[in-house]
Amino acid sequence: RSTITDENKLWTSRVPYVLNNDLEINSKGVILRALDQFRLKSCIDFKPRDSEDYYISVKQCWSYIGRVFSNGQELSIGIGCGYIAIVEHEFLHALGFYHEQSRYDRDDYVTIQFENILEDYKSNFRIVGNNVSTTHGVPYDYLSVMHYGKDDFTNGKGSTIITKDSKFQNLIGQRVEMSANDVQELNLLYKCSSSVAFRMYCGFTDGTMCQMSNCSQSSNRWEMVKDVYGGPNSDHTNLPSQDAGYFMHASTRSGQEGDSAWLETKRMSLQRDCHVQCLQFYYYHNGSESDELNIWIREFQDNLDATGTLYLMGQITGNGKPTSHWTLHHVPLNATKQFQVEFEVRKGAGNSTGGFSIDDINLSELECPDGTWQINDFERLLNTTDTPALIYSPRQYSSEGYAYRVALKLYQSYFGVFVQLVSGVYDDQLQWPCQQRQFTVQMVDQNPNIQLQMSKQMSITTDPNLLTSSGVSTWGKPREVGSPIVDENNETIYVNTLSGRNNFASLEDIKSRDYLKGGSAIFIFSLQENVDVVLLMMIKIKSSIKE
Ligand SMILES: [Zn+2]
């Protein structure tokens, strides 16, 4: 992709937007998730429009390039367009991007087959000259979210784009997520020096600590190592390579019960006023089952406050289940002022032959998912099960209290992703049917740095009018409309019918990038309230302040 050069057409952050009422509710939720990706990966922030002259008005599936009109510039994300990559594509147009195959150097990379293009769309394939656009020196990217697919706008006589490097012929037109090059060019166009929502990444790979420090009063310390007796045999960052980089390890083999080793990040300031953060990291545990990894934040009143106050935010215990793989873990944080994160490994009772290890720490000012489901032998499972086979995540609760599961339907060369409501302990306090709430399931691209991830995702909004073949609501109360099953804890629970996509991804798709890092597949998911409800609340709060 190339971008406009006219600086008058650039937006100033925060970019005001309006989501029009004719958008599907599901699309609105997807749009808000896309805006979070811009916040995570760039310095561009967005806000609901107040009374600004220039704003993005989101309607259906196309956009003007750059900031062009006052009184609401239209950007289209309509029915069938509730995909995060398509939203990102349209917002990138609005922020000033042309299509990748319109770059002035495109003839070095692709051949346009004009004879195969529908007459009315030939102009979509024109080159935008270097007098009105620039590539900022970012290389041509076949994997740009701004690239057309090989058959887009074909008249039926063949492909419209042929890549000069043939291995990209079937890869152009990806609509998973913005690519790293897309993001780099966006940051150059808007001269970003930091991001709105990304706070830190540390992979320890080259033996540096990212300004973290390890201190302890006892003999137990966090140490930087390349492998540990009894596992892990390598860091997480460079999997599947062995012995390639460093990670942090706190042994509990020696010392006294209650001995602690502390690892703390540098002090960080918040950039957003939502006071929600998500800490994520990979851990490995092979010590005693009574060992603990405690995750604290220390908040400081101001720059002069040297001591701060500690709050416990999360805990991992051995729990009788040592890990056999690096395991992804999320901890929601709620810091309101300057803070640092502290990892404490506390030695428990009993013998230990190992300890806790951590690697690839990421911190963002975004919400954590409700749950994580890691499947450590995913490819073998896909290859060897009778098809189609169904496997289920453990039961998960949403922040409101709805219980649900994620299911995968395995077909050897591809798989589907589904969700279902199940009975839970809060059911009698909840509203039924569970309506206008959005499920999002992501297959995590396990690139160690969250700013470089391109995760595959799917969102479904619960429509109260959706009925099963037996005429009951798909989103009704599971004890009333579901069927009883015995779950993994030998408990009888009630489950509703499945909703989702039969073809979520192919084995070939997920072998690209880091979807199967070290053999593990990781799914993260959430069930959230409809954005309209949230926006309505924001408007109410705002108007009550005005009064
Ligand atoms: Zn486009």
Boltz pocket constraint, residues with backbone or C-beta under 6 A from the ligand:
constraints:
  - pocket:
      binder: B
      contacts: [[A, 89], [A, 93], [A, 99], [A, 146]]
      max_distance: 6.0
